[in-house]
């Protein structure tokens, strides 16, 4: 058997949209992983449908390339804070990181988050200032920002002496010359092999492996991915799984071993210390468990995962239209699916309610939980989703605390006053405000997460779609008291039936409509936003009364304003505490929790008394 190639294990980390996945595409091409005539999609590493649609990385994925006699294992990590749990686990698998920073946007909240995790593990980053060809690039300033960031994160002298390259991932070149605008990624390959250490692990010790990712395969069952920490494992070797306290969870055999070659998982006969592999053969082992030879008794230390800060209630869809569009509507199916999600996604926590008809799902943020809902919806599930609520804690003196986020906003100068005013009404504190060039201002806030729920849509309206908002969990801090919610009431259907154009035409003066003619409606469904603060029950099914004089022909003259159609995230952000989003494979509807008006009045009186 030929000697294994010298190994380098790296992760590519960055803020969302700074070009990680595009850079990996070019590393593939220039290393010869793909043939010149091979057709591959752009951003090949974003394999999930939602990733392709949203242009973001949700799931961390290992891959591997060969270059000049080296095997380089690369992990493309998510850049969004809601998927930070993925980043934390990945960093324990690698010996070095490439930190990518946009030459215009500079160091952003997620840059700080991922860099802090990497420096805390003692990794020595390679800094790549990406998108160097942007007309609004400011590479020198950005490099100073990165250095200041490292200092603020208590980087040691070795970490502060980081190598720098200037690159364009899209155009496939990197250089130590800030003026370079052509070339190849050869300098980056050289720097990775020279600067990143080989895995310093014991090949002669008993086999041990820390599971950092978990997925399911229809043929192999549970597949655990991670780095072999010590020893060698071969097909059918006896293994066992230990939890973080060293307790044995199960005993089995390594029925399948796979390593990564380009985008493929390739079966291998054995793996040794330093290899990043996928292993099948265990039924109970999960993320953060140690998989090891039978003689190993001490588990590998696993990174603690930051706690969830936000929760939503996932309920069985009990609307009059339930079961018409999806084929998975029972609480048992929903429970099984959520438990599977919690098993592979350690940042999510699922709790069953007493009535067994709903589940509280806690996670890192609205985007992360929105992705779970969207994925289930595409699988044929119907759900009722509540308004997100933050998870409170108590401090050592018994005082109530709540999660805070660092919010960095880039807006045109003309909108900065509106943004500051709106954020302060949501109990945010302004911590920094500076011009960022080209008529833009960068504003930083420390804000309670509670105040940010539902703000993003309003923010885009206030900035005419030009503002960029980035959020990152900061801390648990003192409870900020009541925060004003939505200022407008809603229009509620007072019966079941189909929306009528004549009725909708008459209702347009009342506010903004969310439904169009012929849509199926039911009592308690929200059909629009009231122009006034109170909720209003209306009849959107009312047809024109016909007589000899008033004929139906005049209906041809009705010209309705197109209804406001909300995305899933917008709908979840819009609803109030007494409202829900009905999610099916084909529709997103807003409704009151209690469809019967008398029940609604009774519950609101009860709430007022409480």
For each residue, the residues with C-beta under 8 A, 3 or more apart:
1:
2:
3:
4: 7 71 272
5: 66 69 70 71
6: 69 70 71 198
7: 4 70 71 72 73 198 199 274 275
8: 70 71 72 73 95 96 192 193 196 198
9: 73 75 93 94 95 96 196 199 227 274 276
10: 72 73 74 75 94 95 96 97 98 192 196
11: 74 75 77 87 90 91 93 94 96 97 98 118
12: 20 23 24 74 75 76 77 97 98 100
13: 20 77 79 87 91 97 98 99 100 114 115 118 125
14: 18 19 20 79 99 100 101 102 110 111 114 130
15: 18 79 101 102 105 107 108 109 110 111 114 470
16: 56 78 79 80 110 470
17: 55 56 79 102
18: 14 15 79 100 101 102 105 108 111 130 131
19: 14 22 23 100 102 130 131 169 170
20: 12 13 14 23 24 57 76 77 79 100
21: 24 25 43 45 46 57 76
22: 19 25 26 42 43 169 170
23: 12 19 20 26 27 100 128 130 167 169
24: 12 20 21 27 28 44 45 63 74 76
25: 21 22 28 29 40 42 43 44 45 169
26: 22 23 29 30 169 170 172 185
27: 23 24 30 31 33 65 74 185 188 189
28: 24 25 31 33 34 40 44 63 65 262
29: 25 26 33 34 172
30: 26 27 172 184 185 186 189
31: 27 28 65 66 67 72 189
32: 66
33: 27 28 29 65 66 262
34: 28 29 38 40 262
35: 38
36:
37:
38: 34 35
39:
40: 25 28 34 44
41: 44 52
42: 22 25
43: 21 22 25 46 52 55
44: 24 25 28 40 41 47 263
45: 21 24 25 57 61 63 76 263
46: 21 43 51 52 55 56 57
47: 44 51 61 263
48: 51 52 58 59
49: 52 53 378
50: 53 54 58 371 374 375
51: 46 47 48 54 55 56 57 58 59
52: 41 43 46 48 49 55
53: 49 50
54: 50 51 58
55: 17 43 46 51 52
56: 16 17 46 51 78 79 80
57: 20 21 45 46 51 60 61 76 77 78 79 80 83
58: 48 50 51 54 78 80 83 371
59: 48 51 78 83 86
60: 57 75 76 77 78 86 87 89 90 213
61: 45 47 57 75 76
62: 73 74 75 93 213 225 260 276
63: 24 28 45 73 74 75 76 260 262 263
64: 71 72 73 74 259 260 261 262 276
65: 27 28 31 33 71 72 74 262
66: 5 31 32 33 69 70 71 72
67: 31 70 72 189 193
68: 189 193
69: 5 6 66
70: 5 6 7 8 66 67 193
71: 4 5 6 7 8 64 65 66
72: 7 8 10 31 64 65 66 67 189 192 193
73: 7 8 9 10 62 63 64 94 260 275 276
74: 10 11 12 24 27 62 63 64 65
75: 9 10 11 12 60 61 62 63 90 93 94 276
76: 12 20 21 24 45 57 60 61 63
77: 11 12 13 20 57 60 86 87 90 114
78: 16 56 57 58 59 60 83 84 86 87
79: 13 14 15 16 17 18 20 56 57 110 114
80: 16 56 57 58 83 84 110 367
81: 84 109 110 113 364 365 471 472 473
82: 363 364 365 366 367 368 371
83: 57 58 59 78 80 86 87 347 364 368
84: 78 80 81 87 88 110 113 114 306 347 364 473
85: 88 89 305 306 345 346 347 364
86: 59 60 77 78 83 89 90 213 347
87: 11 13 60 77 78 83 84 90 91 113 114 117
88: 84 85 91 92 117 303 305 306
89: 60 85 86 92 93 212 213 287 288 302 303 305 346
90: 11 60 75 77 86 87 93 94 212 213
91: 11 13 87 88 94 97 117 118 121 123 303
92: 88 89 121 210 212 227 302 303
93: 9 11 62 75 89 90 210 212 226 227 276
94: 9 10 11 73 75 90 91 97 123 227
95: 8 9 10 123 196 197 198 199 200
96: 8 9 10 11 123 124 125 126 192 195 196 197
97: 10 11 12 13 91 94 118 123 125 126
98: 10 11 12 13 125 126 128 188 192
99: 13 14 111 114 115 118 125 126 127 128 146
100: 12 13 14 18 19 20 23 128 130 169
101: 14 15 18 105 106 107 111 127 128 129 130 142 145 146
102: 14 15 17 18 19 105 106 108 130 131 134 142
103: 129 130 131 132 134 137 138 139 142 166
104: 131 134 136 137 138 142
105: 15 18 101 102 108 410
106: 101 102 138 141 142 145 146
107: 15 101 111 112 142 145 146 148 149
108: 15 18 102 105 111 112 408 470
109: 15 81 112 113 406 408 470 471 472
110: 14 15 16 79 80 81 84 113 114 470 472
111: 14 15 18 99 101 107 108 114 115 146 149
112: 107 108 109 115 116 149 153 472
113: 81 84 87 109 110 116 117 472
114: 13 14 15 77 79 84 87 99 110 111 117 118
115: 13 99 111 112 118 119 125 149 150 153
116: 112 113 119 120 153
117: 87 88 91 113 114 120 121
118: 11 13 91 97 99 114 115 121 123 125
119: 115 116 122 123 125 150 153 154 155 159
120: 116 117
121: 91 92 117 118
122: 119
123: 91 94 95 96 97 118 119 159
124: 96 158 159 162 195
125: 13 96 97 98 99 115 118 119 159 162
126: 96 97 98 99 162 163 165 188 191 192 195 196
127: 99 101 143 146 162 163 164 165
128: 23 98 99 100 101 164 165 166 167 174 188
129: 101 103 132 139 142 143 164 165 166 167
130: 14 18 19 23 100 101 102 103 167 168 169
131: 18 19 102 103 104 134 137 168 169 170
132: 103 129 137 139 166 167 168 178 180 181
133: 137 168 171 181
134: 102 103 104 131 137
135:
136: 104 437 438
137: 103 104 131 132 133 134
138: 103 104 106 141 142 437
139: 103 129 132 142 143 166 178
140: 143 144 178
141: 106 138 144 145
142: 101 102 103 104 106 107 129 138 139 145 146
143: 127 129 139 140 146 147 164
144: 140 141 147 148
145: 101 106 107 141 142 148 149
146: 99 101 106 107 111 127 142 143 149 150
147: 143 144 150 151 160
148: 107 144 145 151 152
149: 107 111 112 115 145 146 152 153
150: 115 119 146 147 153 155 159 160 162
151: 147 148 154 155 160
152: 148 149
153: 112 115 116 119 149 150
154: 119 151
155: 119 150 151 159 160
156: 159 160
157: 160 161
158: 124 161
159: 119 123 124 125 150 155 156 162
160: 147 150 151 155 156 157
161: 157 158
162: 124 125 126 127 150 159
163: 126 127 191 195
164: 127 128 129 143 176
165: 126 127 128 129 174 175 176 187 188 191
166: 103 128 129 132 139 174 175 176 177 178 180
167: 23 128 129 130 132 173 174 175 185 188
168: 130 131 132 133 171 172 173 181
169: 19 22 23 25 26 100 130 131 172
170: 19 22 26 131
171: 133 168 182
172: 26 29 30 168 169 184 185
173: 167 168 180 181 182 183 184 185
174: 128 165 166 167 183 184 185 186 187 188
175: 165 166 167 180 183 187
176: 164 165 166 187
177: 166 180
178: 132 139 140 166
179:
180: 132 166 173 175 177 183
181: 132 133 168 173
182: 171 173
183: 173 174 175 180 186 187
184: 30 172 173 174
185: 26 27 30 167 172 173 174 188 189
186: 30 174 183 189 190
187: 165 174 175 176 183 190 191
188: 27 98 126 128 165 167 174 185 191 192
189: 27 30 31 67 68 72 185 186 192 193
190: 186 187 193 194
191: 126 163 165 187 188 194 195
192: 8 10 72 96 98 126 188 189 195 196
193: 8 67 68 70 72 189 190 196
194: 190 191
195: 96 124 126 163 191 192
196: 8 9 10 95 96 126 192 193
197: 95 96 200
198: 6 7 8 95 274
199: 7 9 95 227 273 274
200: 95 197
201: 228 229 230 273 274
202: 205 230 231 273
203: 230 231 232 272 273
204: 231
205: 202 208 230 231 273
206: 230 231 292 293 295 296
207: 228 230 231 232 233 237 239 292 293 296
208: 205 228 229 230 231 290 291 292 293 296 300
209: 224 226 227 228 229 233 277 279 290 291 292
210: 92 93 226 227 229 288 289 290 291 300 302
211: 214 224 225 226 285 286 287 288 289 290 291
212: 89 90 92 93 225 226 227 287 288
213: 60 62 86 89 90 224 225 226 287
214: 211 222 223 224 225 286 287 343 344
215: 223 225 344
216: 221 222 223 340 344
217: 220 221 223 280
218:
219:
220: 217 223 255 256 280
221: 216 217 280 283
222: 214 216 280 282 283 285
223: 214 215 216 217 220 256 258 278 279 280
224: 209 211 213 214 278 279 280 282 285 286 287 289 291
225: 62 211 212 213 214 215 276 277 278 279
226: 93 209 210 211 212 213 276 277 279 291
227: 9 92 93 94 199 209 210 212 274 275 276 277
228: 201 207 208 209 231 232 233 271 272 273 274 275 276 277
229: 201 208 209 210 273 300
230: 201 202 203 205 206 207 208 273
231: 202 203 204 205 206 207 208 228 272 273 293
232: 203 207 228 270 271 272 273
233: 207 209 228 237 239 254 257 270 271 272 279 293
234: 237 254 257 269 270
235: 254 255 256 257 269 270
236: 253 254 255
237: 207 233 234 253 254 293
238: 251 252 253 293 294
239: 207 233 251 252 253 254 279 281 282 291 292 293 294
240: 248 249 250 251 252 291 292 293 294
241: 248 249 250 251 252 282 284 285 289 290 291
242: 246 247 248 249 289 290 292 296 297 299
243: 246 247 249 288 289 299
244: 288 289 299 302
245: 299
246: 242 243 297 298 299
247: 242 243
248: 240 241 242 251
249: 240 241 242 243 284 285 289
250: 240 241 282 283 284 285
251: 238 239 240 241 248 294
252: 238 239 240 241 255 281 282 283
253: 236 237 238 239 281
254: 233 234 235 236 237 239 257 279 280 281
255: 220 235 236 252 280 281
256: 220 223 235 267 279 280 281
257: 233 234 235 254 267 268 269 270 271 277 278 279
258: 223 265 266 267 268 277 278 279 280
259: 64 265 266 268 271 275 276 277 278
260: 62 63 64 73 264 265 266 276 278
261: 64 264 266
262: 28 33 34 63 64 65
263: 44 45 47 63
264: 260 261
265: 258 259 260 278
266: 258 259 260 261
267: 256 257 258
268: 257 258 259 271 277
269: 234 235 257
270: 232 233 234 235 257
271: 228 232 233 257 259 268 275 277
272: 4 203 228 231 232 233 275
273: 199 201 202 203 205 228 229 230 231 232
274: 7 9 198 199 201 227 228
275: 7 73 227 228 259 271 272
276: 9 62 64 73 75 93 225 226 227 228 259 260
277: 209 225 226 227 228 257 258 259 268 271
278: 223 224 225 257 258 259 260 265
279: 209 223 224 225 226 233 239 254 256 257 258 282 291
280: 217 220 221 222 223 224 254 255 256 258
281: 239 252 253 254 255 256
282: 222 224 239 241 250 252 279 285 291
283: 221 222 250 252
284: 241 249 250
285: 211 222 224 241 249 250 282 289 291
286: 211 214 224 289 343 346
287: 89 211 212 213 214 224 344 346
288: 89 210 211 212 243 244 302 303 305 346
289: 210 211 224 241 242 243 244 249 285 286 299
290: 208 209 210 211 241 242 296 299 300 302
291: 208 209 210 211 224 226 239 240 241 279 282 285
292: 206 207 208 209 239 240 242 296
293: 206 207 208 231 233 237 238 239 240 296
294: 238 239 240 251
295: 206
296: 206 207 208 242 290 292 293
297: 242 246
298: 246
299: 242 243 244 245 246 289 290 302
300: 208 210 229 290
301:
302: 89 92 210 244 288 290 299
303: 88 89 91 92 288
304:
305: 85 88 89 288 346 347
306: 84 85 88 347 364 473
307: 391
308: 311 347 348 349 362 363 364 391
309: 364 365 390 391 403 449 473
310: 362 363 364 365 366 369 388 389 390 391 403 449
311: 308 360 361 362 363 388 389 390 391
312: 360 361 369 385 386 387 388 389 572
313: 353 358 359 360 361 384 385 386
314: 334 338 358 359 360 361 373 383 384 385
315: 318 357 358 359 383 384 385 386 580
316: 322 329 330 331 334 357 358 383 384
317: 322 323 326 329 382 383 384 582 583 584
318: 315 322 357 384
319: 322 384 522 525 582 589 591 595
320: 496 522 523 595
321: 324 325 520 522 582 584 589
322: 316 317 318 319 329 382
323: 317 326 329 382
324: 321 584
325: 321 382 584 585 586 587
326: 317 323 329 377 380 381 382 584 585
327: 380
328: 333 334 337 379 380 381 382
329: 316 317 322 323 326 333 381 382
330: 316 333 334
331: 316 334 335 356 357 358
332: 335 336
333: 328 329 330 336 337 381
334: 314 316 328 330 331 337 338 359 376 381 383
335: 331 332 338 339 352 359
336: 332 333 339 340
337: 328 333 334 340 341 376 379 381
338: 314 334 335 341 342 350 359 361
339: 335 336 342 343 350
340: 216 336 337 343 344
341: 337 338 344 345 348 350 372
342: 338 339 345 346 348 349 350
343: 214 286 339 340
344: 214 215 216 287 340 341
345: 85 341 342 348 372
346: 85 89 286 287 288 305 342
347: 83 84 85 86 305 306 308 363 364 368
348: 308 341 342 345 361 362 363 368 369 372
349: 308 342 361 362 363
350: 338 339 341 342 359 360 361 362
351: 359 360 362
352: 335 356 359
353: 313 356 357 358 359 360
354:
355: 358
356: 331 352 353
357: 315 316 318 331 353
358: 313 314 315 316 331 353 355 384
359: 313 314 315 334 335 338 350 351 352 353
360: 311 312 313 314 350 351 353
361: 311 312 313 314 338 348 349 350 369 372
362: 308 310 311 348 349 350 351 391
363: 82 308 310 311 347 348 349 368 369 372
364: 81 82 83 84 85 306 308 309 310 347 368 473
365: 81 82 309 310 368 369 471 473
366: 82 310 369 370 388 453 569 572 573
367: 80 82 370 371 569
368: 82 83 347 348 363 364 365 371 372
369: 310 312 348 361 363 365 366 372 373 388 572
370: 366 367 373 374 568 569 572
371: 50 58 82 367 368 374 375
372: 341 345 348 361 363 368 369 375 376
373: 314 369 370 376 377 383 385 568 572 583
374: 50 370 371 377 378 568
375: 50 371 372 378 379
376: 334 337 372 373 379 381 383
377: 326 373 374 381 383 568 583 584 585
378: 49 374 375 585
379: 328 337 375 376
380: 326 327 328 585
381: 326 328 329 333 334 337 376 377 583 585
382: 317 322 323 325 326 328 329 582 583 584 585
383: 314 315 316 317 334 373 376 377 582 583
384: 313 314 315 316 317 318 319 358 580 581 582 583
385: 312 313 314 315 373 572 580 581 583
386: 312 313 315 389 575 580 593
387: 312 453 572 575 576 577 579 580
388: 310 311 312 366 369 453 572
389: 310 311 312 386 450
390: 309 310 311 402 403 448 449 450 453
391: 307 308 309 310 311 362 403
392: 400 401 402 479
393: 400 401 402 476
394: 398 399 400 401
395: 398 399 401 476
396:
397:
398: 394 395
399: 394 395 478 479
400: 392 393 394 478 479
401: 392 393 394 395 476 477 478 479
402: 390 392 393 448 449 450 476 477 478 479 480
403: 309 310 390 391 448 449 473 474 475 476
404: 446 447 448 449 473 474 475 476 477
405: 446 447 448 449 452 471 472 473 474
406: 109 431 444 445 446 471 472 474
407: 423 428 444 445 446 447 452 469 470 471
408: 108 109 442 443 444 469 470 471
409: 419 423 442 443 444 445 459 467 468 469 470
410: 105 436 440 441 442 467 468
411: 415 416 419 440 441 443 463 466 467 468
412: 415 416 439 440 441 463 466 467
413: 416 435 439 440 441
414:
415: 411 412 418 419 462 463 464 466 467
416: 411 412 413 419 420 433 441 443
417: 420 421
418: 415 421 422 462 463
419: 409 411 415 416 422 423 443 459 462 463 467
420: 416 417 423 424 430 433 443
421: 417 418 424 425
422: 418 419 425 426 455 458 459 462
423: 407 409 419 420 426 428 430 443 445 447 451
424: 420 421 427 428 430
425: 421 422 484
426: 422 423 447 448 451 452 455 483 484
427: 424 447 448 451 480 481 483
428: 407 423 424 445 446 447 448 451
429: 445 446 447
430: 420 423 424 433 443 444 445
431: 406 444 445 446
432: 442 443 444
433: 416 420 430 441 442 443 444
434: 441 442
435: 413 440 441 442
436: 410 440 441 442
437: 136 138 440
438: 136
439: 412 413
440: 410 411 412 413 435 436 437
441: 410 411 412 413 416 433 434 435 436
442: 408 409 410 432 433 434 435 436
443: 408 409 411 416 419 420 423 430 432 433
444: 406 407 408 409 430 431 432 433
445: 406 407 409 423 428 429 430 431
446: 404 405 406 407 428 429 431 474 477
447: 404 405 407 423 426 427 428 429 451 452
448: 390 402 403 404 405 426 427 428 451 452 477 480 483
449: 309 310 390 402 403 404 405 452 453 473
450: 389 390 402 453 480 483
451: 423 426 427 428 447 448 455 480 483
452: 405 407 426 447 448 449 455 456 471
453: 366 387 388 390 449 450 573
454: 457 458 485 486 573 574
455: 422 426 451 452 458 459 573
456: 452 459 460 469 569 573
457: 454 460 461 570 573 574
458: 422 454 455 461 462
459: 409 419 422 455 456 462 463 467 469
460: 456 457 463 465 467
461: 457 458 464
462: 415 418 419 422 458 459 467
463: 411 412 415 418 419 459 460 466 467
464: 415 461
465: 460
466: 411 412 415 463
467: 409 410 411 412 415 419 459 460 462 463
468: 409 410 411
469: 407 408 409 456 459
470: 15 16 108 109 110 407 408 409
471: 81 109 365 405 406 407 408 452
472: 81 109 110 112 113 405 406
473: 81 84 306 309 364 365 403 404 405 449
474: 403 404 405 406 446 477
475: 403 404
476: 393 395 401 402 403 404
477: 401 402 404 446 448 474
478: 399 400 401 402
479: 392 399 400 401 402
480: 402 427 448 450 451 483
481: 427
482:
483: 426 427 448 450 451 480
484: 425 426 487
485: 454 576 577
486: 454 574 576
487: 484 533
488: 511 529 530 531 532 533
489: 529 530 532 533 534 535 536
490: 526 528 529 530 535 536 579 590
491: 507 510 511 513 526 527 528 529 530 535 536 538 540
492: 524 525 526 527 535 536 537 538 592
493: 496 521 522 523 524 525 526 527 537 538 539 540 541
494: 523 537 538 539 597
495: 521 522 523 539 541
496: 320 493 521 522 523
497: 520 521 541
498: 517 518 519 520 521 541
499: 503 504 515 516 517 518 519 521 527 540 541
500: 503 504 517 540 541 542 543
501: 504 505 517 555 558 560
502: 505 506 542 543 544 555 558
503: 499 500 506 507 538 539 540 541 542 543
504: 499 500 501 507 508 513 515 516 517 540 560
505: 501 502 508 558 560
506: 502 503 509 542
507: 491 503 504 510 511 513 527 528 538 540
508: 504 505 513 560 561
509: 506
510: 491 507 528 530 531 536 538
511: 488 491 507 528 529 530 531 532
512: 528 529 564
513: 491 504 507 508 516 527 528 560 561 563 564
514: 526 527 528 529 563 564 565 566 590
515: 499 504 519 521 527 528 540 563
516: 499 504 513 519 560 562 563
517: 498 499 500 501 504 560
518: 498 499
519: 498 499 515 516
520: 321 497 498
521: 493 495 496 497 498 499 515 525 527 540 541
522: 319 320 321 493 495 496 525 591 595
523: 320 493 494 495 496 595 596 597
524: 492 493 591 592 594 595 596 597 600
525: 319 492 493 521 522 589 590 591 592 595
526: 490 491 492 493 514 579 589 590 591 592
527: 491 492 493 499 507 513 514 515 521 538 540
528: 490 491 507 510 511 512 513 514 515 563 564
529: 488 489 490 491 511 512 514 564
530: 488 489 490 491 510 511 533 534 535 536
531: 488 510 511
532: 488 489 511 536
533: 487 488 489 530
534: 489 530
535: 489 490 491 492 530
536: 489 490 491 492 510 530 532
537: 492 493 494 597
538: 491 492 493 494 503 507 510 527
539: 493 494 495 503 542
540: 491 493 499 500 503 504 507 515 521 527
541: 493 495 497 498 499 500 503 521
542: 500 502 503 506 539
543: 500 502 503
544: 502 550 552 554 555
545: 550
546: 550 551 552
547: 550
548:
549:
550: 544 545 546 547 554
551: 546 554
552: 544 546 555
553: 556
554: 544 550 551 557
555: 501 502 544 552 558
556: 553
557: 554
558: 501 502 505 555
559:
560: 501 504 505 508 513 516 517 563
561: 508 513
562: 516
563: 513 514 515 516 528 560
564: 512 513 514 528 529
565: 514
566: 514 570 571 574 588 590
567: 570 571 588
568: 370 373 374 377 571 572 581 583 588
569: 366 367 370 456 572 573
570: 457 566 567 573 574
571: 566 567 568 574 575 581 588 590
572: 312 366 369 370 373 385 387 388 568 569 575 581
573: 366 453 454 455 456 457 569 570
574: 454 457 486 566 570 571 590
575: 386 387 571 572 579 580 581 590
576: 387 485 486 579
577: 387 485
578: 592 593 594 600 603 604
579: 387 490 526 575 576 590 591 592 593
580: 315 384 385 386 387 575 590 591 592 593
581: 384 385 568 571 572 575 588 589 590 591
582: 317 319 321 382 383 384 587 588 589 590 591
583: 317 373 377 381 382 383 384 385 568 587 588
584: 317 321 324 325 326 377 382 587 588 589
585: 325 326 377 378 380 381 382
586: 325
587: 325 582 583 584
588: 566 567 568 571 581 582 583 584
589: 319 321 525 526 581 582 584
590: 490 514 525 526 566 571 574 575 579 580 581 582
591: 319 522 524 525 526 579 580 581 582 595
592: 492 524 525 526 578 579 580 595 600
593: 386 578 579 580 603
594: 524 578 599 600 603
595: 319 320 522 523 524 525 591 592 599
596: 523 524 599 600
597: 494 523 524 537 600 601
598: 601 602
599: 594 595 596 602 603
600: 524 578 592 594 596 597 603 604
601: 597 598 604 605
602: 598 599 605 606
603: 578 593 594 599 600 606 607
604: 578 600 601 607 608
605: 601 602 608 609
606: 602 603 609 610
607: 603 604 610
608: 604 605
609: 605 606
610: 606 607
